[in-house]
Amino acid sequence: MYKYLISLIVLYISLNIRGNKNDSSYLNYLENYSKSLLVKNTDSANIVLNEGIKLAKKLNNRHIEASMLYKKAVIYKFEKRSLNALDFMNQSLKIFEEIKEDRGVAMVNLGIGTIYSEINEYDKAISKYQTALNYYLKHNKKQNISVCYNNIAYIYQRQQMFNKALIYYTKIQELDTNNKEVTASSNISIAKTYTSLYKNSIHREYTYKSKILDSAMYHYNQGIEMLKLLNNSYKLHQAYVHKASFLNFNQKYHQAIDLLYKAKTGYDISDKNDIELLYRINHELSNSYHNLLQYDSACKYMVLSRELKDEIDIKQNKIELTKKVYQQQYNLEKKIIEAQHRVEKTKLNAQHKISLILFSSIIFIFILIGIISYQKLKSKEKESFIKGNYSGEEKERKRIAMELHDNLGQQLSVIKKNKIITNDVNLNNLLSQSISTVKRLSKKIYPTQIDFIGLESSIKQLCIDTEKNCDIDVSYDFNLDTEQKKLNHEEKIHLYRVIQESFNNSIKHSQCSNIRITCNTYNNNIKISYYDNGIGLDKNNQLGLGLKNIKNRIDILKGKWIVKQQKKGINYTFIIPY
């Protein structure tokens, strides 16, 4: 809200400055001021640019008009409003072409190519890049040439035209821009392209594939060594992950794991600023351990990668929702501007200041309404997404549990009863243990017992199993026999998972020796009190993935989660309406 108030103040100051300067000086002031605002406050920059574009049209200053239209497009592109950005880019391009300013034409074509690439219109993107490239080649602008080559190569790579991509990535290295970071990045890009080419050359002769393999490894090593010298931690650890993926594909799993642990421990991603990099690390570790038949480790990293993927999907969902809101806001803003222009033609200059302030106030009100509506929509969308995600997860868990119990469990039972091996005592014991393990895993993955013995008995069994398997004293007191019938199946599952996740957190992190849990009801609410005598919560109050899962499920149940702070151990209270 405050940033919009600031924007209104900026407009007011700009209008007052105009009263003390002639139009040409004021236009130059707006152009310079908008440049400084672009990196500080895009909302204020937008207001200044709107004012500048109107004045540039009035003074017939086509160069500044085109330049300001381009800047406005850059703002929309930064906000992921591709269609809006494309609209202003084309307006800017038309003017630069009319006044025959080739440098501006090249700049805008490069920007339009980037937008087309983002919306997957690759042929149009390449055409725009080539137009810009021709100008930069003519004037030997190496930095811009490098950008064009990289963008064209990226598109060919996306289209799986790897040989063409290699040509353009190689051209970057031949430019001799003296920019070591660009050279390092192009080495990694070349290595990634060779990797893709290798994966698509299954039916080619051994010599051809071996050559590709050597080329990929050479460029990975070159790029990584250069990034080490440049001390660019982020790109270096990205390169580690790319190389690890390549090593996994070539069945060099131990080498891949070593690289992935370097990426995981050598770069500070504990705050998850780069959640996609962390996801890729865990995903590749899961693949490596799976191929080495180390299923416990594979499962651990698979769970971590899936949880991170869920967070990435939620963020992407927010971005898509924001795009829709911005598009609606843009259409509304455009209609109001058009109406305002018609009104301004019939008004005196003395009324100009008042009309602009009034217009800004209307925009401000609509933005406020939009923000409020967006917040409500975002909250509802998030809840619906999380609920659907958990529902899908439970279905998948149920399927896996049934596969384990009905198929693998029965197969082991049949093997045990086979007369050929019944005399082998050790093998019989091992099979019995395996059958028990399958049953325990099946029950842990999906609590099918809820359908047969009810929620309360299932939670009691969870308490008994935890005490038996984890050397922790678990005391419990439940009274849910009547009330649990008022919960539907999905609500029972969520409630069970909340308690199960609480146990998991205590077992994994709290170092406790005692857990106490009580469940009772009052005023149409289920009250669950949970306590352990462990080391307590994170002092920084940061929620781990397990605690986030608890919070999400409580939100789905429309419940409350009360955390009582204490020196030792944890004390939760969950209140669930029914």
C-alpha positions, 0 to 999 in steps of 0.5 A: 500500500505504501508504495502506491502512496509514494507513486502518487507523491512522485506524480505530484512532485513531477507535476509541480516541477513541470510548472517551473520548467519548459516542456523540453527541459521537463521531458529530459528531466522525466527521461533521466528520472525514469532511468533511476526509478527503474531499479528502485521503484517500478510503480513510480517509474510507470507513472513518470513514463506515462507522463513522459510518453504523453509529453513526447507525443505532444512535442513530437520527440519520437526518439524519447517516446520510443525509448520510454515505450521500451522502458515501460515494456521492460517493466512489464517483462520484469513483472512476467506480463509478457503480452503487455511487454510485447505490446509496448515493445512493438510500439517502440520498434515501430517508432525506431524504424520510422525514424531509422534509428538502427541501434534502437531497432536492434535493442528492441528486436533483442527484447522482443526475441527474449519475450517470444522465447519465453512464450515458446514462439521460437521461430519468431524469436530467432528472426528477431535475434537475427535482425539484432545480430546483423546490426551488432556484427556490423558494428562489432558489438561483441558483448551484444553479439555474445548475447544473441549467439547464446539466445539463439543456441538456447532456442535450438537446444530447446528444439533438440537441434543440438548440432545447430546449438553447438555452432552458436555456443562455439561462436561465443568462445571464438569471439574473444570478448575477454569476459571469462565468465561468459567463456565459462558459461559457454563451456558448461552450455556446450557440455550440456548440449553434448550431453543431450546429443549423447542421449539422443545417439543411442543407435550410433556407432561406438566411436561417434558416441565416445567422441561426444562423451569426451567432448562433454567431459572436457567442456564440463571440466574446463567450465568448472575450473574457470568458475573456480578461478572466478569464485562464482559459487552459484554458477559453479555449483550449478555446473556440479549438478549438470555434470553429476546428471551427466555422470549418472547417465553414464553410470558413474554414480559414485562420482556423481554423488561426490559432486552433488555433495560438493554442491550441497555442502559448498554453497549456502542454500540453507535458507532455500533462496534457490529452491530449484537448485536444491531440488535438482541436487536431491533429485540427482542424489535419489537417482544415484542411490537408486541405481546403486541399489541403496534404497534407503538413501534413494527414498530419503532424497526422493522424499526431499526432492518431492517436497521441494517440487511441491513448493516450486509448483506452488510458487509457479502457481502464484506466478501464473495467478499474478499474470492473470491479475496483472493482465486484468489490471492492464486492460482496466488501466488501458481503458481508463487511459484512453478515456482520460485522453478523450477528456483531456482534449476538451479541457483547459490547461488549468484543469490539467493538473487536477485531472491527472491527480484525479486519474492517479487516485482512481488508479490507486483505488482500483489497484487497492481493490485489485490487491485485496481481491488478489490476496483473497484469490491467492489464499483460496488458490493456495488452499485448493492447491495444497488440498489437491496435492495432499489428496493426490499424494494419499492416493499414490501412497495408497497405491504403493501400500497396496502394491507392497502388501498385495503383490510383494507381501504375497510373493514373499509368503509364497516363497516361504511356503515353497517346500524346496526351501522350508528346511533352511531355517535362516532363510525362513527367518529372513523371509519372515522378517522381510514379510513383517517389514513389507507389512510395516512399510505398507502400514506406514505409507498408507494407514489402511487400518483407519477404514477397518478399526477406526481413527482412534484405534489407528492412533493408539496403534501408532503410539504402540508401534512408536514405543516398541520400535523407537525406545521411547515411552509413549503415554496416551489418553483418547476419547474419540469413539463417537466424535470420529464418526462425524469426520469424513475419510479425508479429514481422518487421514489428515488428522492421522498424518498430523499426529504421525508427523508430530511423532516423526519430528520427535523421533528424528530431531528432538532426542526425547525419551518420553511422549505424551498425547491426549485427545478429547472433545469440547464444543464440537471441537477435537482437542489434541495435546502433544508433548515430548521432553526433547531439546525443543524447537529451532531457536530461529523459529524456522519451520522445517518441511515436516512442521510445514506439512503439519501446518498445511494439514491443520489449515485444510482442517480449518483448525488451530495449532497452538505452540507453547514456548518452554525451555525444554521439549515441545508442547503443541495443542491442535484444535480441529472443528467437526 
